[in-house]
Amino acid sequence: MGTRKEMYLLEPDRFVWQRFGEHMDNTFLDPFMEGAHVTKHNGKYYLQYGAPGTEFSGYADGVVVGPTPLGPFAAQSDPLSTKLGGFARGAGHGSTVQDNNKNYWHSVPS
């Protein structure tokens, strides 16, 4: 409840992997997040998201880190997971889960 809060805006000029396009080369469309969710680990909050372009063969899941569930969040330069090219389309909306043994895993749909 409450007012809308921008938690993180993609930075395609800074991070090429956040761009649209078969070769992440489309700078004419503004990118947007897909499938965003927050995970808490060791007192930090990790906002994970799908970068744009599930219809392309290159795709990435990104993560930003912050001290509270609403940020402020600091961008990480590399994607959490990525799929660059190939026959099958993008990595999809991955997510981090904790198993019964307290291990964390990043799952990426095929």
N, CA, C and O atoms as CSV, one atom per row, in Angstrom:
chain,resi,resn,atom,element,x,y,z
A,1,MET,N,N,0.836,-1.175,0.000
A,1,MET,CA,C,0.000,0.000,0.000
A,1,MET,C,C,0.882,1.239,0.000
A,1,MET,O,O,2.050,1.189,0.385
A,2,GLY,N,N,0.322,2.316,-0.424
A,2,GLY,CA,C,1.079,3.548,-0.465
A,2,GLY,C,C,1.291,4.001,-1.892
A,2,GLY,O,O,0.621,3.537,-2.814
A,3,THR,N,N,2.223,4.904,-2.061
A,3,THR,CA,C,2.484,5.441,-3.387
A,3,THR,C,C,3.519,4.593,-4.122
A,3,THR,O,O,4.304,3.863,-3.516
A,4,ARG,N,N,3.493,4.712,-5.418
A,4,ARG,CA,C,4.438,3.986,-6.261
A,4,ARG,C,C,5.853,4.497,-6.021
A,4,ARG,O,O,6.068,5.697,-5.846
A,5,LYS,N,N,6.819,3.576,-6.012
A,5,LYS,CA,C,8.225,3.949,-5.831
A,5,LYS,C,C,9.066,3.256,-6.879
A,5,LYS,O,O,9.030,2.031,-6.999
A,6,GLU,N,N,9.818,4.027,-7.636
A,6,GLU,CA,C,10.760,3.461,-8.596
A,6,GLU,C,C,11.920,2.874,-7.805
A,6,GLU,O,O,12.589,3.591,-7.060
A,7,MET,N,N,12.162,1.586,-7.958
A,7,MET,CA,C,13.227,0.935,-7.198
A,7,MET,C,C,14.530,0.908,-7.983
A,7,MET,O,O,15.609,1.049,-7.407
A,8,TYR,N,N,14.433,0.727,-9.292
A,8,TYR,CA,C,15.614,0.743,-10.147
A,8,TYR,C,C,15.162,0.902,-11.590
A,8,TYR,O,O,14.244,0.214,-12.035
A,9,LEU,N,N,15.791,1.791,-12.307
A,9,LEU,CA,C,15.534,1.956,-13.730
A,9,LEU,C,C,16.720,1.382,-14.493
A,9,LEU,O,O,17.872,1.638,-14.141
A,10,LEU,N,N,16.440,0.606,-15.537
A,10,LEU,CA,C,17.526,0.006,-16.315
A,10,LEU,C,C,18.422,1.083,-16.908
A,10,LEU,O,O,17.985,2.206,-17.160
A,11,GLU,N,N,19.684,0.722,-17.128
A,11,GLU,CA,C,20.697,1.649,-17.625
A,11,GLU,C,C,21.338,1.093,-18.898
A,11,GLU,O,O,22.484,0.644,-18.860
A,12,PRO,N,N,20.615,1.114,-20.030
A,12,PRO,CA,C,21.137,0.502,-21.250
A,12,PRO,C,C,22.381,1.184,-21.816
A,12,PRO,O,O,23.158,0.550,-22.531
A,13,ASP,N,N,22.581,2.461,-21.508
A,13,ASP,CA,C,23.802,3.135,-21.964
A,13,ASP,C,C,25.023,2.654,-21.185
A,13,ASP,O,O,26.144,2.679,-21.693
A,14,ARG,N,N,24.799,2.221,-19.962
A,14,ARG,CA,C,25.881,1.738,-19.100
A,14,ARG,C,C,26.095,0.229,-19.243
A,14,ARG,O,O,27.232,-0.242,-19.253
A,15,PHE,N,N,25.004,-0.524,-19.354
A,15,PHE,CA,C,25.062,-1.985,-19.422
A,15,PHE,C,C,24.413,-2.463,-20.715
A,15,PHE,O,O,23.187,-2.476,-20.823
A,16,VAL,N,N,25.209,-2.850,-21.682
A,16,VAL,CA,C,24.721,-3.268,-22.996
A,16,VAL,C,C,23.738,-4.425,-22.885
A,16,VAL,O,O,22.792,-4.501,-23.668
A,17,TRP,N,N,23.941,-5.330,-21.926
A,17,TRP,CA,C,23.087,-6.508,-21.806
A,17,TRP,C,C,21.652,-6.169,-21.400
A,17,TRP,O,O,20.799,-7.055,-21.370
A,18,GLN,N,N,21.373,-4.902,-21.088
A,18,GLN,CA,C,20.009,-4.484,-20.751
A,18,GLN,C,C,19.246,-3.960,-21.970
A,18,GLN,O,O,18.111,-3.501,-21.833
A,19,ARG,N,N,19.846,-4.021,-23.149
A,19,ARG,CA,C,19.204,-3.499,-24.362
A,19,ARG,C,C,18.365,-4.556,-25.069
A,19,ARG,O,O,18.593,-5.757,-24.927
A,20,PHE,N,N,17.390,-4.074,-25.833
A,20,PHE,CA,C,16.612,-4.934,-26.723
A,20,PHE,C,C,17.459,-5.331,-27.928
A,20,PHE,O,O,18.498,-4.728,-28.194
A,21,GLY,N,N,17.015,-6.328,-28.634
A,21,GLY,CA,C,17.592,-6.665,-29.930
A,21,GLY,C,C,18.277,-8.012,-29.957
A,21,GLY,O,O,18.768,-8.498,-28.938
A,22,GLU,N,N,18.305,-8.609,-31.133
A,22,GLU,CA,C,18.933,-9.910,-31.316
A,22,GLU,C,C,20.395,-9.876,-30.883
A,22,GLU,O,O,20.923,-10.866,-30.378
A,23,HIS,N,N,21.039,-8.737,-31.082
A,23,HIS,CA,C,22.448,-8.586,-30.697
A,23,HIS,C,C,22.614,-7.497,-29.635
A,23,HIS,O,O,23.672,-6.879,-29.522
A,24,MET,N,N,21.546,-7.274,-28.860
A,24,MET,CA,C,21.528,-6.237,-27.819
A,24,MET,C,C,21.971,-4.889,-28.377
A,24,MET,O,O,22.706,-4.140,-27.733
A,25,ASP,N,N,21.504,-4.599,-29.596
A,25,ASP,CA,C,21.958,-3.411,-30.319
A,25,ASP,C,C,20.868,-2.370,-30.547
A,25,ASP,O,O,21.130,-1.343,-31.172
A,26,ASN,N,N,19.652,-2.607,-30.056
A,26,ASN,CA,C,18.564,-1.671,-30.279
A,26,ASN,C,C,18.582,-0.600,-29.198
A,26,ASN,O,O,18.248,-0.866,-28.043
A,27,THR,N,N,18.968,0.596,-29.576
A,27,THR,CA,C,19.004,1.717,-28.630
A,27,THR,C,C,17.815,2.646,-28.836
A,27,THR,O,O,17.775,3.732,-28.258
A,28,PHE,N,N,16.833,2.229,-29.663
A,28,PHE,CA,C,15.688,3.081,-29.961
A,28,PHE,C,C,14.497,2.826,-29.051
A,28,PHE,O,O,13.620,3.680,-28.923
A,29,LEU,N,N,14.458,1.658,-28.416
A,29,LEU,CA,C,13.384,1.338,-27.483
A,29,LEU,C,C,13.886,1.468,-26.053
A,29,LEU,O,O,15.003,1.052,-25.744
A,30,ASP,N,N,13.073,2.040,-25.188
A,30,ASP,CA,C,13.433,2.094,-23.775
A,30,ASP,C,C,13.205,0.716,-23.159
A,30,ASP,O,O,12.104,0.176,-23.271
A,31,PRO,N,N,14.210,0.134,-22.515
A,31,PRO,CA,C,14.044,-1.194,-21.928
A,31,PRO,C,C,13.217,-1.141,-20.646
A,31,PRO,O,O,13.053,-0.083,-20.039
A,32,PHE,N,N,12.703,-2.295,-20.252
A,32,PHE,CA,C,11.941,-2.393,-19.019
A,32,PHE,C,C,12.238,-3.739,-18.363
A,32,PHE,O,O,12.664,-4.688,-19.020
A,33,MET,N,N,12.003,-3.799,-17.053
A,33,MET,CA,C,12.213,-5.040,-16.291
A,33,MET,C,C,11.053,-5.988,-16.497
A,33,MET,O,O,9.930,-5.584,-16.796
A,34,GLU,N,N,11.364,-7.277,-16.326
A,34,GLU,CA,C,10.342,-8.307,-16.339
A,34,GLU,C,C,10.577,-9.224,-15.143
A,34,GLU,O,O,11.723,-9.475,-14.769
A,35,GLY,N,N,9.511,-9.718,-14.549
A,35,GLY,CA,C,9.608,-10.736,-13.503
A,35,GLY,C,C,10.438,-10.353,-12.292
A,35,GLY,O,O,11.142,-11.207,-11.753
A,36,ALA,N,N,10.387,-9.116,-11.844
A,36,ALA,CA,C,11.215,-8.665,-10.720
A,36,ALA,C,C,10.734,-9.244,-9.385
A,36,ALA,O,O,9.535,-9.392,-9.150
A,37,HIS,N,N,11.693,-9.563,-8.526
A,37,HIS,CA,C,11.382,-10.028,-7.169
A,37,HIS,C,C,12.586,-9.764,-6.263
A,37,HIS,O,O,13.706,-9.588,-6.743
A,38,VAL,N,N,12.348,-9.739,-4.952
A,38,VAL,CA,C,13.391,-9.422,-3.975
A,38,VAL,C,C,13.675,-10.638,-3.099
A,38,VAL,O,O,12.764,-11.338,-2.659
A,39,THR,N,N,14.974,-10.870,-2.858
A,39,THR,CA,C,15.435,-11.931,-1.966
A,39,THR,C,C,16.313,-11.288,-0.894
A,39,THR,O,O,17.143,-10.433,-1.204
A,40,LYS,N,N,16.134,-11.697,0.372
A,40,LYS,CA,C,16.978,-11.193,1.462
A,40,LYS,C,C,18.017,-12.259,1.807
A,40,LYS,O,O,17.696,-13.440,1.934
A,41,HIS,N,N,19.280,-11.816,1.958
A,41,HIS,CA,C,20.359,-12.725,2.345
A,41,HIS,C,C,21.410,-11.943,3.120
A,41,HIS,O,O,21.917,-10.928,2.641
A,42,ASN,N,N,21.735,-12.421,4.322
A,42,ASN,CA,C,22.757,-11.787,5.171
A,42,ASN,C,C,22.536,-10.281,5.342
A,42,ASN,O,O,23.485,-9.499,5.278
A,43,GLY,N,N,21.291,-9.883,5.559
A,43,GLY,CA,C,20.981,-8.490,5.844
A,43,GLY,C,C,20.936,-7.571,4.634
A,43,GLY,O,O,20.730,-6.368,4.795
A,44,LYS,N,N,21.122,-8.100,3.422
A,44,LYS,CA,C,21.033,-7.290,2.211
A,44,LYS,C,C,19.857,-7.782,1.376
A,44,LYS,O,O,19.442,-8.937,1.475
A,45,TYR,N,N,19.337,-6.888,0.560
A,45,TYR,CA,C,18.198,-7.205,-0.296
A,45,TYR,C,C,18.651,-7.202,-1.749
A,45,TYR,O,O,19.303,-6.266,-2.210
A,46,TYR,N,N,18.296,-8.265,-2.460
A,46,TYR,CA,C,18.706,-8.460,-3.843
A,46,TYR,C,C,17.460,-8.405,-4.734
A,46,TYR,O,O,16.625,-9.309,-4.712
A,47,LEU,N,N,17.354,-7.340,-5.505
A,47,LEU,CA,C,16.262,-7.191,-6.461
A,47,LEU,C,C,16.723,-7.831,-7.767
A,47,LEU,O,O,17.623,-7.324,-8.437
A,48,GLN,N,N,16.100,-8.942,-8.112
A,48,GLN,CA,C,16.450,-9.674,-9.330
A,48,GLN,C,C,15.389,-9.408,-10.385
A,48,GLN,O,O,14.210,-9.267,-10.060
A,49,TYR,N,N,15.799,-9.340,-11.642
A,49,TYR,CA,C,14.869,-8.990,-12.714
A,49,TYR,C,C,15.334,-9.570,-14.038
A,49,TYR,O,O,16.517,-9.852,-14.234
A,50,GLY,N,N,14.392,-9.740,-14.931
A,50,GLY,CA,C,14.705,-10.117,-16.300
A,50,GLY,C,C,14.900,-8.855,-17.116
A,50,GLY,O,O,14.068,-7.949,-17.081
A,51,ALA,N,N,16.004,-8.797,-17.852
A,51,ALA,CA,C,16.227,-7.685,-18.777
A,51,ALA,C,C,15.317,-7.911,-19.988
A,51,ALA,O,O,14.780,-9.008,-20.145
A,52,PRO,N,N,15.131,-6.909,-20.846
A,52,PRO,CA,C,14.148,-7.038,-21.910
A,52,PRO,C,C,14.558,-8.031,-22.992
A,52,PRO,O,O,15.741,-8.286,-23.218
A,53,GLY,N,N,13.541,-8.582,-23.652
A,53,GLY,CA,C,13.816,-9.322,-24.872
A,53,GLY,C,C,13.727,-10.821,-24.824
A,53,GLY,O,O,14.566,-11.493,-25.423
A,54,THR,N,N,12.741,-11.386,-24.131
A,54,THR,CA,C,12.635,-12.845,-24.115
A,54,THR,C,C,12.416,-13.410,-25.508
A,54,THR,O,O,12.628,-14.602,-25.732
A,55,GLU,N,N,11.997,-12.573,-26.444
A,55,GLU,CA,C,11.777,-13.053,-27.803
A,55,GLU,C,C,13.076,-13.183,-28.599
A,55,GLU,O,O,13.071,-13.723,-29.705
A,56,PHE,N,N,14.182,-12.695,-28.049
A,56,PHE,CA,C,15.470,-12.765,-28.740
A,56,PHE,C,C,16.304,-13.921,-28.203
A,56,PHE,O,O,16.027,-14.437,-27.121
A,57,SER,N,N,17.321,-14.329,-28.952
A,57,SER,CA,C,18.137,-15.467,-28.507
A,57,SER,C,C,19.176,-15.061,-27.466
A,57,SER,O,O,19.801,-15.930,-26.857
A,58,GLY,N,N,19.373,-13.778,-27.251
A,58,GLY,CA,C,20.225,-13.293,-26.171
A,58,GLY,C,C,19.352,-12.665,-25.096
A,58,GLY,O,O,18.450,-11.888,-25.409
A,59,TYR,N,N,19.606,-12.988,-23.848
A,59,TYR,CA,C,18.745,-12.526,-22.766
A,59,TYR,C,C,19.525,-12.627,-21.472
A,59,TYR,O,O,20.451,-13.432,-21.374
A,60,ALA,N,N,19.170,-11.818,-20.465
A,60,ALA,CA,C,19.902,-11.855,-19.200
A,60,ALA,C,C,18.986,-11.553,-18.025
A,60,ALA,O,O,17.979,-10.858,-18.161
A,61,ASP,N,N,19.360,-12.094,-16.861
A,61,ASP,CA,C,18.726,-11.760,-15.590
A,61,ASP,C,C,19.721,-10.914,-14.802
A,61,ASP,O,O,20.878,-11.301,-14.639
A,62,GLY,N,N,19.273,-9.766,-14.316
A,62,GLY,CA,C,20.155,-8.881,-13.572
A,62,GLY,C,C,19.822,-8.855,-12.096
A,62,GLY,O,O,18.806,-9.399,-11.663
A,63,VAL,N,N,20.700,-8.210,-11.321
A,63,VAL,CA,C,20.483,-8.069,-9.887
A,63,VAL,C,C,21.059,-6.723,-9.432
A,63,VAL,O,O,22.116,-6.291,-9.890
A,64,VAL,N,N,20.326,-6.076,-8.514
A,64,VAL,CA,C,20.818,-4.875,-7.844
A,64,VAL,C,C,20.717,-5.151,-6.346
A,64,VAL,O,O,19.862,-5.922,-5.911
A,65,VAL,N,N,21.590,-4.522,-5.558
A,65,VAL,CA,C,21.692,-4.827,-4.129
A,65,VAL,C,C,21.411,-3.564,-3.313
A,65,VAL,O,O,21.875,-2.475,-3.650
A,66,GLY,N,N,20.633,-3.735,-2.224
A,66,GLY,CA,C,20.320,-2.598,-1.382
A,66,GLY,C,C,20.201,-2.965,0.088
A,66,GLY,O,O,20.124,-4.146,0.428
A,67,PRO,N,N,20.184,-1.950,0.976
A,67,PRO,CA,C,20.122,-2.194,2.411
A,67,PRO,C,C,18.711,-2.423,2.958
A,67,PRO,O,O,18.556,-2.902,4.080
A,68,THR,N,N,17.680,-2.083,2.172
A,68,THR,CA,C,16.287,-2.272,2.590
A,68,THR,C,C,15.507,-2.849,1.413
A,68,THR,O,O,16.000,-2.815,0.286
A,69,PRO,N,N,14.304,-3.377,1.640
A,69,PRO,CA,C,13.524,-3.935,0.532
A,69,PRO,C,C,13.183,-2.917,-0.561
A,69,PRO,O,O,12.908,-3.298,-1.699
A,70,LEU,N,N,13.202,-1.627,-0.218
A,70,LEU,CA,C,12.893,-0.586,-1.196
A,70,LEU,C,C,14.121,0.191,-1.645
A,70,LEU,O,O,13.992,1.247,-2.265
A,71,GLY,N,N,15.324,-0.324,-1.336
A,71,GLY,CA,C,16.555,0.325,-1.780
A,71,GLY,C,C,17.081,1.313,-0.766
A,71,GLY,O,O,16.705,1.271,0.405
A,72,PRO,N,N,17.945,2.198,-1.211
A,72,PRO,CA,C,18.380,2.377,-2.589
A,72,PRO,C,C,19.231,1.194,-3.055
A,72,PRO,O,O,19.962,0.586,-2.273
A,73,PHE,N,N,19.119,0.888,-4.343
A,73,PHE,CA,C,19.804,-0.263,-4.913
A,73,PHE,C,C,21.002,0.157,-5.745
A,73,PHE,O,O,20.951,1.142,-6.483
A,74,ALA,N,N,22.080,-0.604,-5.614
A,74,ALA,CA,C,23.294,-0.390,-6.402
A,74,ALA,C,C,23.355,-1.447,-7.498
A,74,ALA,O,O,23.230,-2.643,-7.231
A,75,ALA,N,N,23.547,-1.000,-8.716
A,75,ALA,CA,C,23.614,-1.902,-9.858
A,75,ALA,C,C,24.885,-2.743,-9.825
A,75,ALA,O,O,25.935,-2.294,-9.367
A,76,GLN,N,N,24.767,-3.965,-10.319
A,76,GLN,CA,C,25.912,-4.855,-10.497
A,76,GLN,C,C,26.230,-4.852,-11.991
A,76,GLN,O,O,25.316,-4.919,-12.812
A,77,SER,N,N,27.495,-4.777,-12.352
A,77,SER,CA,C,27.850,-4.595,-13.758
A,77,SER,C,C,27.557,-5.806,-14.624
A,77,SER,O,O,27.244,-5.652,-15.805
A,78,ASP,N,N,27.649,-6.994,-14.073
A,78,ASP,CA,C,27.421,-8.204,-14.852
A,78,ASP,C,C,26.053,-8.791,-14.527
A,78,ASP,O,O,25.569,-8.657,-13.403
A,79,PRO,N,N,25.424,-9.444,-15.512
A,79,PRO,CA,C,24.141,-10.088,-15.220
A,79,PRO,C,C,24.318,-11.284,-14.297
A,79,PRO,O,O,25.393,-11.881,-14.235
A,80,LEU,N,N,23.253,-11.627,-13.580
A,80,LEU,CA,C,23.261,-12.791,-12.701
A,80,LEU,C,C,23.308,-14.072,-13.522
A,80,LEU,O,O,23.981,-15.032,-13.148
A,81,SER,N,N,22.598,-14.085,-14.627
A,81,SER,CA,C,22.653,-15.190,-15.583
A,81,SER,C,C,22.428,-14.616,-16.966
A,81,SER,O,O,21.794,-13.572,-17.115
A,82,THR,N,N,22.941,-15.288,-17.969
A,82,THR,CA,C,22.774,-14.802,-19.333
A,82,THR,C,C,22.792,-15.956,-20.309
A,82,THR,O,O,23.375,-17.009,-20.050
A,83,LYS,N,N,22.146,-15.737,-21.428
A,83,LYS,CA,C,22.182,-16.686,-22.533
A,83,LYS,C,C,22.460,-15.859,-23.773
A,83,LYS,O,O,21.661,-14.998,-24.143
A,84,LEU,N,N,23.574,-16.112,-24.405
A,84,LEU,CA,C,23.976,-15.329,-25.576
A,84,LEU,C,C,23.841,-16.159,-26.840
A,84,LEU,O,O,24.669,-17.024,-27.127
A,85,GLY,N,N,22.797,-15.885,-27.580
A,85,GLY,CA,C,22.617,-16.532,-28.877
A,85,GLY,C,C,22.237,-17.991,-28.801
A,85,GLY,O,O,22.082,-18.562,-27.722
A,86,GLY,N,N,22.089,-18.577,-29.969
A,86,GLY,CA,C,21.737,-19.984,-30.046
A,86,GLY,C,C,20.359,-20.186,-30.620
A,86,GLY,O,O,19.669,-19.231,-30.977
A,87,PHE,N,N,19.964,-21.445,-30.704
A,87,PHE,CA,C,18.689,-21.805,-31.322
A,87,PHE,C,C,17.501,-21.451,-30.430
A,87,PHE,O,O,16.534,-20.843,-30.889
A,88,ALA,N,N,17.577,-21.832,-29.160
A,88,ALA,CA,C,16.474,-21.573,-28.230
A,88,ALA,C,C,16.471,-20.106,-27.827
A,88,ALA,O,O,17.521,-19.465,-27.772
A,89,ARG,N,N,15.307,-19.588,-27.552
A,89,ARG,CA,C,15.180,-18.189,-27.150
A,89,ARG,C,C,15.664,-17.987,-25.727
A,89,ARG,O,O,16.134,-18.926,-25.086
A,90,GLY,N,N,15.549,-16.746,-25.228
A,90,GLY,CA,C,16.189,-16.276,-24.018
A,90,GLY,C,C,16.104,-17.123,-22.760
A,90,GLY,O,O,15.385,-18.119,-22.698
A,91,ALA,N,N,16.865,-16.690,-21.757
A,91,ALA,CA,C,17.001,-17.415,-20.493
A,91,ALA,C,C,15.702,-17.455,-19.708
A,91,ALA,O,O,15.515,-18.342,-18.875
A,92,GLY,N,N,14.817,-16.533,-19.950
A,92,GLY,CA,C,13.558,-16.493,-19.208
A,92,GLY,C,C,13.721,-15.776,-17.882
A,92,GLY,O,O,14.770,-15.197,-17.600
A,93,HIS,N,N,12.685,-15.819,-17.078
A,93,HIS,CA,C,12.722,-15.145,-15.786
A,93,HIS,C,C,13.270,-16.103,-14.748
A,93,HIS,O,O,12.534,-16.932,-14.213
A,94,GLY,N,N,14.536,-15.995,-14.464
A,94,GLY,CA,C,15.150,-16.832,-13.447
A,94,GLY,C,C,14.770,-16.370,-12.056
A,94,GLY,O,O,14.213,-15.287,-11.882
A,95,SER,N,N,15.071,-17.187,-11.075
A,95,SER,CA,C,14.822,-16.801,-9.692
A,95,SER,C,C,15.793,-17.547,-8.785
A,95,SER,O,O,16.249,-18.644,-9.108
A,96,THR,N,N,16.100,-16.938,-7.654
A,96,THR,CA,C,16.976,-17.568,-6.676
A,96,THR,C,C,16.110,-18.184,-5.590
A,96,THR,O,O,15.201,-17.544,-5.062
A,97,VAL,N,N,16.404,-19.422,-5.270
A,97,VAL,CA,C,15.649,-20.146,-4.248
A,97,VAL,C,C,16.620,-20.754,-3.250
A,97,VAL,O,O,17.793,-20.969,-3.557
A,98,GLN,N,N,16.117,-21.030,-2.044
A,98,GLN,CA,C,16.919,-21.682,-1.013
A,98,GLN,C,C,16.336,-23.077,-0.790
A,98,GLN,O,O,15.131,-23.231,-0.587
A,99,ASP,N,N,17.205,-24.094,-0.831
A,99,ASP,CA,C,16.724,-25.459,-0.651
A,99,ASP,C,C,16.665,-25.828,0.836
A,99,ASP,O,O,16.989,-25.009,1.696
A,100,ASN,N,N,16.249,-27.067,1.133
A,100,ASN,CA,C,16.113,-27.513,2.519
A,100,ASN,C,C,17.437,-27.572,3.266
A,100,ASN,O,O,17.448,-27.584,4.496
A,101,ASN,N,N,18.560,-27.609,2.540
A,101,ASN,CA,C,19.886,-27.620,3.160
A,101,ASN,C,C,20.479,-26.222,3.286
A,101,ASN,O,O,21.665,-26.073,3.583
A,102,LYS,N,N,19.656,-25.195,3.061
A,102,LYS,CA,C,20.053,-23.785,3.183
A,102,LYS,C,C,21.016,-23.335,2.075
A,102,LYS,O,O,21.691,-22.317,2.223
A,103,ASN,N,N,21.084,-24.085,0.970
A,103,ASN,CA,C,21.886,-23.679,-0.185
A,103,ASN,C,C,21.036,-22.819,-1.104
A,103,ASN,O,O,19.842,-23.068,-1.266
A,104,TYR,N,N,21.657,-21.794,-1.715
A,104,TYR,CA,C,20.953,-20.945,-2.664
A,104,TYR,C,C,21.267,-21.398,-4.074
A,104,TYR,O,O,22.400,-21.768,-4.381
A,105,TRP,N,N,20.242,-21.368,-4.945
A,105,TRP,CA,C,20.367,-21.766,-6.333
A,105,TRP,C,C,19.676,-20.735,-7.202
A,105,TRP,O,O,18.623,-20.209,-6.840
A,106,HIS,N,N,20.268,-20.450,-8.346
A,106,HIS,CA,C,19.608,-19.578,-9.319
A,106,HIS,C,C,19.048,-20.474,-10.414
A,106,HIS,O,O,19.800,-21.090,-11.169
A,107,SER,N,N,17.742,-20.542,-10.495
A,107,SER,CA,C,17.113,-21.400,-11.493
A,107,SER,C,C,16.743,-20.582,-12.721
A,107,SER,O,O,16.225,-19.470,-12.611
A,108,VAL,N,N,17.011,-21.138,-13.872
A,108,VAL,CA,C,16.697,-20.475,-15.128
A,108,VAL,C,C,15.884,-21.439,-15.979
A,108,VAL,O,O,16.359,-22.530,-16.293
A,109,PRO,N,N,14.666,-21.056,-16.357
A,109,PRO,CA,C,13.855,-21.941,-17.190
A,109,PRO,C,C,14.527,-22.179,-18.533
A,109,PRO,O,O,15.225,-21.302,-19.043
A,110,SER,N,N,14.323,-23.344,-19.103
A,110,SER,CA,C,14.909,-23.622,-20.417
A,110,SER,C,C,13.943,-23.277,-21.515
A,110,SER,O,O,14.262,-23.445,-22.692
